[in-house]
Amino acid sequence: MTNSDLLRKAIKDAGLKISAVMKALGIKSYTTMRDKINNVKNFTVREIDILCVLLRLTVEQREQIFFADETELNSVQEGA
């Protein structure tokens, strides 16, 4: 499961706009990108690899963003 908040923060911290990320991933529809960020659709392994390079994510950040389980997401949301 994608940690949407951490992904949005990583994009912002990298100084990128969603449109630039979409272009790098080859995603043409904003709706598709929104659905992937919000866990309606899954990112592919290829897309995760591209995002890791594009956003300069560490292995730990990658795990936190793309492989979060529901209990981790709930604890992050409750602590916000």
DSSP file with accessible surface (Angstrom, degrees, kcal/mol):
  #  RESIDUE AA STRUCTURE BP1 BP2  ACC     N-H-->O    O-->H-N    N-H-->O    O-->H-N    TCO  KAPPA ALPHA  PHI   PSI    X-CA   Y-CA   Z-CA
    1    1 A M              0   0   94      0, 0.0    67,-1.4     0, 0.0     2,-0.4   0.000 360.0 360.0 360.0 138.1    0.0    0.0    0.0
    2    2 A T        -     0   0    7     34,-0.2     2,-1.2    65,-0.2    64,-0.2  -0.647 360.0-134.9 -83.8 133.0    1.3    3.5   -0.9
    3    3 A N     >  -     0   0    6     62,-3.5     4,-2.2    -2,-0.4     5,-0.2  -0.759  23.6-167.5 -83.8  97.0    1.7    6.0    1.9
    4    4 A S  H  > S+     0   0   18     -2,-1.2     4,-2.7     1,-0.2     5,-0.2   0.870  80.2  52.3 -58.1 -42.7    0.1    8.9    0.0
    5    5 A D  H  > S+     0   0   85      1,-0.2     4,-2.2     2,-0.2    -1,-0.2   0.925 111.3  46.0 -63.4 -44.7    1.2   11.6    2.4
    6    6 A L  H  > S+     0   0   55      2,-0.2     4,-2.5     1,-0.2    -1,-0.2   0.875 112.5  51.4 -66.6 -36.3    4.9   10.5    2.3
    7    7 A L  H  X S+     0   0    1     -4,-2.2     4,-2.4     2,-0.2    -2,-0.2   0.946 110.2  48.1 -65.9 -45.6    4.8   10.2   -1.5
    8    8 A R  H  X S+     0   0  102     -4,-2.7     4,-2.4     1,-0.2    -2,-0.2   0.912 112.7  49.7 -59.7 -41.2    3.3   13.7   -1.8
    9    9 A K  H  X S+     0   0  115     -4,-2.2     4,-3.4    -5,-0.2    -1,-0.2   0.918 109.4  51.0 -64.4 -42.0    6.0   15.1    0.6
   10   10 A A  H  X S+     0   0   16     -4,-2.5     4,-1.6     2,-0.2    -2,-0.2   0.896 110.8  48.9 -63.2 -39.7    8.8   13.3   -1.4
   11   11 A I  H  <>S+     0   0    6     -4,-2.4     5,-2.2     2,-0.2     4,-0.3   0.945 114.5  45.0 -63.8 -46.1    7.5   14.9   -4.6
   12   12 A K  H ><5S+     0   0  165     -4,-2.4     3,-1.8     1,-0.2    -2,-0.2   0.929 111.3  52.4 -63.6 -45.0    7.3   18.3   -3.0
   13   13 A D  H 3<5S+     0   0  104     -4,-3.4    -1,-0.2     1,-0.3    -2,-0.2   0.798 105.7  55.6 -62.3 -29.4   10.8   17.9   -1.4
   14   14 A A  T 3<5S-     0   0   23     -4,-1.6    -1,-0.3    -5,-0.2    -2,-0.2   0.524 115.3-119.4 -79.8  -5.3   12.2   17.0   -4.8
   15   15 A G  T < 5 +     0   0   66     -3,-1.8     2,-0.3    -4,-0.3    -3,-0.2   0.751  67.9 136.5  75.6  24.0   10.9   20.3   -6.2
   16   16 A L      < -     0   0   50     -5,-2.2     2,-0.3    -6,-0.2    -1,-0.3  -0.717  49.0-136.1-106.5 157.2    8.7   18.5   -8.7
   17   17 A K    >>  -     0   0  157     -2,-0.3     4,-1.8    -3,-0.1     3,-0.6  -0.735  30.1-112.6-102.1 156.3    5.1   19.0   -9.8
   18   18 A I  H 3> S+     0   0   47     -2,-0.3     4,-3.0     1,-0.2     5,-0.2   0.884 117.1  59.6 -55.4 -38.5    2.8   16.1  -10.4
   19   19 A S  H 3> S+     0   0   83      1,-0.2     4,-2.2     2,-0.2    -1,-0.2   0.889 104.8  48.8 -61.5 -36.9    2.8   16.8  -14.1
   20   20 A A  H <> S+     0   0   44     -3,-0.6     4,-2.1     2,-0.2    -1,-0.2   0.896 112.0  48.7 -69.2 -38.4    6.6   16.2  -14.3
   21   21 A V  H  X S+     0   0    0     -4,-1.8     4,-2.0     2,-0.2    -2,-0.2   0.926 110.2  51.8 -66.0 -43.8    6.2   13.0  -12.3
   22   22 A M  H  X>S+     0   0   20     -4,-3.0     5,-2.4     1,-0.2     4,-1.1   0.918 109.1  50.4 -57.8 -44.4    3.4   11.8  -14.7
   23   23 A K  H ><5S+     0   0  180     -4,-2.2     3,-0.6     1,-0.2    -1,-0.2   0.923 109.6  50.2 -61.5 -44.6    5.6   12.6  -17.7
   24   24 A A  H 3<5S+     0   0   42     -4,-2.1    -1,-0.2     1,-0.2    -2,-0.2   0.857 115.0  44.1 -62.8 -33.3    8.5   10.6  -16.2
   25   25 A L  H 3<5S-     0   0    4     -4,-2.0    -1,-0.2    -5,-0.1    -2,-0.2   0.580 111.1-120.1 -86.8 -12.1    6.2    7.6  -15.6
   26   26 A G  T <<5 +     0   0   49     -4,-1.1     2,-0.6    -3,-0.6    -3,-0.2   0.742  61.9 148.0  77.2  23.8    4.5    7.8  -18.9
   27   27 A I      < -     0   0   16     -5,-2.4    -1,-0.3    -6,-0.2    -2,-0.1  -0.828  24.6-178.9 -94.7 123.6    1.1    8.4  -17.3
   28   28 A K        +     0   0  194     -2,-0.6     2,-0.5    -3,-0.1    -1,-0.1   0.681  58.9  73.5 -95.8 -20.8   -1.1   10.6  -19.4
   29   29 A S     >  -     0   0   47      1,-0.2     4,-2.0    -7,-0.1     5,-0.2  -0.845  60.6-155.9-104.1 125.7   -4.2   10.8  -17.2
   30   30 A Y  H  > S+     0   0  141     -2,-0.5     4,-3.0     1,-0.2     5,-0.2   0.884  99.1  58.4 -61.3 -36.6   -4.3   12.9  -14.1
   31   31 A T  H  > S+     0   0   68      1,-0.2     4,-2.7     2,-0.2    -1,-0.2   0.919 104.9  49.3 -60.4 -42.9   -7.1   10.6  -12.8
   32   32 A T  H  > S+     0   0   34      2,-0.2     4,-2.2     1,-0.2    -1,-0.2   0.930 112.2  47.9 -62.3 -44.0   -4.8    7.6  -13.2
   33   33 A M  H  X S+     0   0    1     -4,-2.0     4,-2.6     2,-0.2     5,-0.2   0.937 112.2  49.0 -63.5 -44.4   -2.0    9.3  -11.3
   34   34 A R  H  X S+     0   0  102     -4,-3.0     4,-2.5     1,-0.2     6,-0.2   0.921 110.2  51.8 -60.6 -43.3   -4.4   10.5   -8.5
   35   35 A D  H  <>S+     0   0   24     -4,-2.7     5,-2.8    -5,-0.2     6,-1.5   0.878 110.4  48.3 -62.8 -36.9   -5.8    6.9   -8.3
   36   36 A K  H ><5S+     0   0   19     -4,-2.2     3,-1.2     4,-0.2     7,-0.2   0.930 112.7  47.3 -70.0 -43.0   -2.3    5.5   -7.9
   37   37 A I  H 3<5S+     0   0    8     -4,-2.6    -2,-0.2     1,-0.2    -1,-0.2   0.892 115.0  47.2 -63.7 -36.5   -1.3    8.0   -5.2
   38   38 A N  T 3<5S-     0   0   64     -4,-2.5    -1,-0.2    -5,-0.2    -2,-0.2   0.212 116.3-110.7 -94.8  15.5   -4.6    7.4   -3.3
   39   39 A N  T < 5S+     0   0   42     -3,-1.2    -3,-0.2     2,-0.3     3,-0.1   0.686  87.2 116.6  67.6  20.8   -4.3    3.6   -3.5
   40   40 A V  S   <S+     0   0  102     -5,-2.8     2,-0.3     1,-0.2    -4,-0.2   0.864  87.8  20.6 -80.5 -38.2   -7.2    3.1   -5.9
   41   41 A K  S    S-     0   0   96     -6,-1.5    -2,-0.3    -9,-0.2     2,-0.3  -0.908  89.5-116.0-124.0 155.4   -4.7    1.6   -8.4
   42   42 A N        -     0   0  127     -2,-0.3     2,-0.2    -3,-0.1    -6,-0.1  -0.647  21.0-119.8 -92.5 147.3   -1.3    0.1   -7.7
   43   43 A F        -     0   0   17     -2,-0.3     2,-0.1    -7,-0.2    -1,-0.0  -0.599  33.6-121.8 -73.6 144.3    2.0    1.5   -8.9
   44   44 A T     >  -     0   0   66     -2,-0.2     4,-2.5     1,-0.1     5,-0.2  -0.413  22.4-109.3 -79.7 165.1    3.9   -1.0  -11.1
   45   45 A V  H  > S+     0   0  111      1,-0.2     4,-2.6     2,-0.2     5,-0.2   0.918 122.1  53.2 -59.7 -42.7    7.4   -2.2  -10.1
   46   46 A R  H  > S+     0   0  142      1,-0.2     4,-2.3     2,-0.2    -1,-0.2   0.919 108.8  48.7 -59.4 -43.9    8.7   -0.2  -13.1
   47   47 A E  H  > S+     0   0   17      2,-0.2     4,-2.7     1,-0.2    -1,-0.2   0.906 110.7  50.3 -65.3 -40.2    7.0    3.0  -11.9
   48   48 A I  H  X S+     0   0   17     -4,-2.5     4,-2.5     2,-0.2    -2,-0.2   0.924 109.8  51.2 -63.7 -42.1    8.3    2.5   -8.3
   49   49 A D  H  X S+     0   0   90     -4,-2.6     4,-1.7     2,-0.2    -2,-0.2   0.925 111.7  47.0 -60.0 -45.2   11.8    2.1   -9.7
   50   50 A I  H  X S+     0   0   45     -4,-2.3     4,-3.1     1,-0.2     5,-0.2   0.926 112.1  50.3 -63.1 -44.2   11.5    5.3  -11.7
   51   51 A L  H  X S+     0   0    0     -4,-2.7     4,-3.0     1,-0.2     6,-0.2   0.892 106.3  55.6 -63.1 -38.4   10.1    7.2   -8.8
   52   52 A C  H  <>S+     0   0   21     -4,-2.5     5,-2.2     2,-0.2     4,-0.4   0.910 114.7  39.0 -60.9 -41.8   12.9    6.0   -6.5
   53   53 A V  H ><5S+     0   0  117     -4,-1.7     3,-0.8     3,-0.2    -2,-0.2   0.946 117.7  48.7 -71.7 -48.8   15.5    7.5   -9.0
   54   54 A L  H 3<5S+     0   0   54     -4,-3.1    -2,-0.2     1,-0.2    -3,-0.2   0.894 120.7  35.7 -59.2 -43.0   13.5   10.6   -9.8
   55   55 A L  T 3<5S-     0   0   12     -4,-3.0    -1,-0.2    -5,-0.2    -2,-0.2   0.435 105.6-126.4 -93.2  -0.2   12.8   11.5   -6.1
   56   56 A R  T < 5 -     0   0  185     -3,-0.8     2,-0.3    -4,-0.4    -3,-0.2   0.928  43.4-178.2  53.6  51.1   16.2   10.2   -4.9
   57   57 A L      < -     0   0   24     -5,-2.2    -1,-0.2    -6,-0.2     2,-0.1  -0.572  22.4-132.0 -83.0 142.8   14.6    7.9   -2.3
   58   58 A T     >  -     0   0   74     -2,-0.3     4,-2.6     1,-0.1     5,-0.2  -0.379  32.2-103.4 -78.1 169.1   16.7    5.8    0.0
   59   59 A V  H  > S+     0   0   98      1,-0.2     4,-2.4     2,-0.2     5,-0.2   0.921 124.9  51.5 -59.9 -42.5   15.8    2.2    0.5
   60   60 A E  H  > S+     0   0  131      1,-0.2     4,-2.4     2,-0.2    -1,-0.2   0.924 110.0  48.0 -62.4 -44.3   14.2    3.0    3.8
   61   61 A Q  H  > S+     0   0   77      2,-0.2     4,-2.6     1,-0.2     5,-0.3   0.905 109.9  53.4 -62.6 -41.8   12.1    5.8    2.2
   62   62 A R  H  X>S+     0   0   76     -4,-2.6     4,-2.8     1,-0.2     5,-0.5   0.934 110.4  46.8 -58.1 -46.2   11.0    3.4   -0.6
   63   63 A E  H  X5S+     0   0   81     -4,-2.4     4,-1.5     1,-0.2    -1,-0.2   0.920 113.5  48.2 -62.4 -44.8    9.8    0.9    1.9
   64   64 A Q  H  <5S+     0   0   85     -4,-2.4    -1,-0.2    -5,-0.2    -2,-0.2   0.871 119.8  37.7 -64.3 -37.8    8.0    3.5    4.0
   65   65 A I  H  <5S+     0   0    6     -4,-2.6   -62,-3.5    -5,-0.2     3,-0.3   0.940 128.8  24.7 -81.5 -50.0    6.2    5.0    0.9
   66   66 A F  H  <5S+     0   0    7     -4,-2.8    -3,-0.2    -5,-0.3    -2,-0.2   0.629 125.5  41.4 -99.0 -13.7    5.5    2.0   -1.3
   67   67 A F  S  <<S+     0   0  106     -4,-1.5    -1,-0.2    -5,-0.5   -65,-0.2  -0.002  75.0 139.5-126.8  32.8    5.3   -0.9    1.0
   68   68 A A        -     0   0    3    -67,-1.4     2,-0.2    -3,-0.3    -4,-0.1  -0.465  42.3-141.1 -72.6 142.3    3.4    0.5    4.0
   69   69 A D     >  -     0   0   80     -2,-0.1     4,-2.2     1,-0.1     3,-0.3  -0.586  28.7 -99.6 -99.1 172.2    0.8   -1.7    5.6
   70   70 A E  H  > S+     0   0  127      1,-0.2     4,-2.6     2,-0.2     5,-0.2   0.857 120.6  55.3 -61.7 -36.2   -2.6   -0.6    6.9
   71   71 A T  H  > S+     0   0  101      1,-0.2     4,-2.1     2,-0.2    -1,-0.2   0.908 109.1  48.2 -65.7 -37.6   -1.5   -0.4   10.5
   72   72 A E  H  > S+     0   0   91     -3,-0.3     4,-2.0     2,-0.2    -2,-0.2   0.920 112.3  49.0 -65.7 -42.3    1.4    1.9    9.6
   73   73 A L  H  X S+     0   0   15     -4,-2.2     4,-2.4     1,-0.2    -2,-0.2   0.919 111.1  49.8 -64.5 -40.9   -0.9    4.1    7.6
   74   74 A N  H  X S+     0   0   74     -4,-2.6     4,-2.5     1,-0.2     5,-0.2   0.918 110.3  49.5 -65.6 -39.6   -3.4    4.3   10.4
   75   75 A S  H  X S+     0   0   70     -4,-2.1     4,-1.7     2,-0.2    -1,-0.2   0.885 111.7  49.2 -69.2 -34.2   -0.8    5.2   13.0
   76   76 A V  H  X S+     0   0   63     -4,-2.0     4,-0.8     2,-0.2    -2,-0.2   0.943 113.3  46.4 -67.7 -43.8    0.6    7.9   10.7
   77   77 A Q  H >< S+     0   0  116     -4,-2.4     3,-0.5     1,-0.2    -2,-0.2   0.894 112.3  50.2 -68.0 -38.3   -2.9    9.4   10.1
   78   78 A E  H 3< S+     0   0  161     -4,-2.5    -1,-0.2     1,-0.2    -2,-0.2   0.866 110.2  50.7 -68.1 -32.8   -3.8    9.3   13.8
   79   79 A G  H 3<        0   0   69     -4,-1.7    -1,-0.2    -5,-0.2    -2,-0.2   0.631 360.0 360.0 -80.1 -10.8   -0.6   11.0   14.8
   80   80 A A    <<        0   0  114     -4,-0.8    -3,-0.0    -3,-0.5    -4,-0.0  -0.201 360.0 360.0 -77.5 360.0   -1.1   13.8   12.2
